[in-house]
Amino acid sequence: MQMTSMIDVVFLLLIFFMATSGFTVAERELDPRLVVDKPSNTKSTSHLEPAIVDIVPVGSGFVYKLGGREFQTTSELRNVLRKLENKGDGAIVRGDDKAPFDMAPAAIQACKDAGFINVRYGGRRRS
């Protein structure tokens, strides 16, 4: 009995299944790496929003804006941020596309120096 053609078919099927099978991890097996906020053990539960520092154009330059107040320097901004009580709620720095590059990192550092635990860069400021 000739088995040559049968062996050829078996090898072709083997190559077909090896080439078309997926070696990726199934989506249900992936670890989402989501961070879930757990209630802290601290006694103070603040329901305040994070401090939002915007970098806005004024005239021909840019200033830092916190709420309705505008600041020319990071030291002025830092002094006001130190007086805020919601340091556990974090801070968000948002900038204009045309703002100088060094203003956003300076604002982030001012928030860190003022004692904010979680400081994020929020991207572009929405008008």
Contacts in CASP RR format, 6 or more apart in sequence:
PFRMAT RR
TARGET T0000
AUTHOR 0000-0000-0000
METHOD contacts of the structure
MODEL  1
MQMTSMIDVVFLLLIFFMATSGFTVAERELDPRLVVDKPSNTKSTSHLEP
AIVDIVPVGSGFVYKLGGREFQTTSELRNVLRKLENKGDGAIVRGDDKAP
FDMAPAAIQACKDAGFINVRYGGRRRS
39 45 0 8 1.000
46 85 0 8 1.000
46 86 0 8 1.000
46 88 0 8 1.000
46 89 0 8 1.000
48 85 0 8 1.000
48 86 0 8 1.000
48 89 0 8 1.000
49 86 0 8 1.000
49 89 0 8 1.000
50 86 0 8 1.000
50 89 0 8 1.000
50 90 0 8 1.000
50 91 0 8 1.000
50 92 0 8 1.000
50 118 0 8 1.000
51 66 0 8 1.000
51 81 0 8 1.000
51 84 0 8 1.000
51 86 0 8 1.000
51 89 0 8 1.000
51 90 0 8 1.000
51 91 0 8 1.000
51 92 0 8 1.000
51 111 0 8 1.000
51 116 0 8 1.000
52 66 0 8 1.000
52 67 0 8 1.000
52 91 0 8 1.000
52 92 0 8 1.000
52 94 0 8 1.000
53 64 0 8 1.000
53 65 0 8 1.000
53 66 0 8 1.000
53 77 0 8 1.000
53 81 0 8 1.000
53 91 0 8 1.000
53 92 0 8 1.000
53 93 0 8 1.000
53 94 0 8 1.000
53 107 0 8 1.000
53 110 0 8 1.000
53 111 0 8 1.000
54 64 0 8 1.000
54 65 0 8 1.000
54 66 0 8 1.000
54 94 0 8 1.000
54 95 0 8 1.000
54 125 0 8 1.000
55 62 0 8 1.000
55 63 0 8 1.000
55 64 0 8 1.000
55 65 0 8 1.000
55 93 0 8 1.000
55 94 0 8 1.000
55 95 0 8 1.000
55 96 0 8 1.000
55 99 0 8 1.000
55 103 0 8 1.000
55 104 0 8 1.000
55 107 0 8 1.000
55 125 0 8 1.000
56 62 0 8 1.000
56 63 0 8 1.000
56 65 0 8 1.000
56 70 0 8 1.000
56 95 0 8 1.000
56 96 0 8 1.000
56 125 0 8 1.000
57 96 0 8 1.000
57 98 0 8 1.000
57 99 0 8 1.000
58 70 0 8 1.000
62 96 0 8 1.000
62 98 0 8 1.000
62 99 0 8 1.000
62 100 0 8 1.000
62 103 0 8 1.000
63 70 0 8 1.000
63 71 0 8 1.000
63 72 0 8 1.000
64 70 0 8 1.000
64 71 0 8 1.000
64 72 0 8 1.000
64 74 0 8 1.000
64 76 0 8 1.000
64 77 0 8 1.000
64 103 0 8 1.000
64 107 0 8 1.000
64 110 0 8 1.000
65 71 0 8 1.000
66 77 0 8 1.000
66 80 0 8 1.000
66 81 0 8 1.000
69 80 0 8 1.000
71 77 0 8 1.000
71 80 0 8 1.000
74 106 0 8 1.000
74 107 0 8 1.000
74 109 0 8 1.000
74 110 0 8 1.000
75 110 0 8 1.000
77 107 0 8 1.000
77 110 0 8 1.000
78 110 0 8 1.000
78 113 0 8 1.000
78 114 0 8 1.000
81 91 0 8 1.000
81 110 0 8 1.000
81 111 0 8 1.000
81 114 0 8 1.000
81 115 0 8 1.000
81 116 0 8 1.000
82 114 0 8 1.000
82 115 0 8 1.000
84 114 0 8 1.000
87 114 0 8 1.000
87 115 0 8 1.000
87 116 0 8 1.000
87 117 0 8 1.000
88 116 0 8 1.000
88 117 0 8 1.000
88 118 0 8 1.000
89 118 0 8 1.000
90 111 0 8 1.000
90 116 0 8 1.000
90 117 0 8 1.000
90 118 0 8 1.000
90 119 0 8 1.000
90 120 0 8 1.000
91 111 0 8 1.000
91 116 0 8 1.000
91 118 0 8 1.000
91 119 0 8 1.000
91 120 0 8 1.000
92 119 0 8 1.000
92 120 0 8 1.000
92 121 0 8 1.000
92 122 0 8 1.000
93 104 0 8 1.000
93 107 0 8 1.000
93 108 0 8 1.000
93 111 0 8 1.000
93 119 0 8 1.000
93 120 0 8 1.000
93 121 0 8 1.000
93 122 0 8 1.000
94 121 0 8 1.000
94 122 0 8 1.000
94 123 0 8 1.000
94 124 0 8 1.000
94 125 0 8 1.000
94 126 0 8 1.000
95 103 0 8 1.000
95 104 0 8 1.000
95 122 0 8 1.000
95 123 0 8 1.000
95 124 0 8 1.000
95 125 0 8 1.000
96 124 0 8 1.000
96 125 0 8 1.000
97 124 0 8 1.000
104 121 0 8 1.000
108 119 0 8 1.000
108 121 0 8 1.000
111 119 0 8 1.000
112 119 0 8 1.000
END
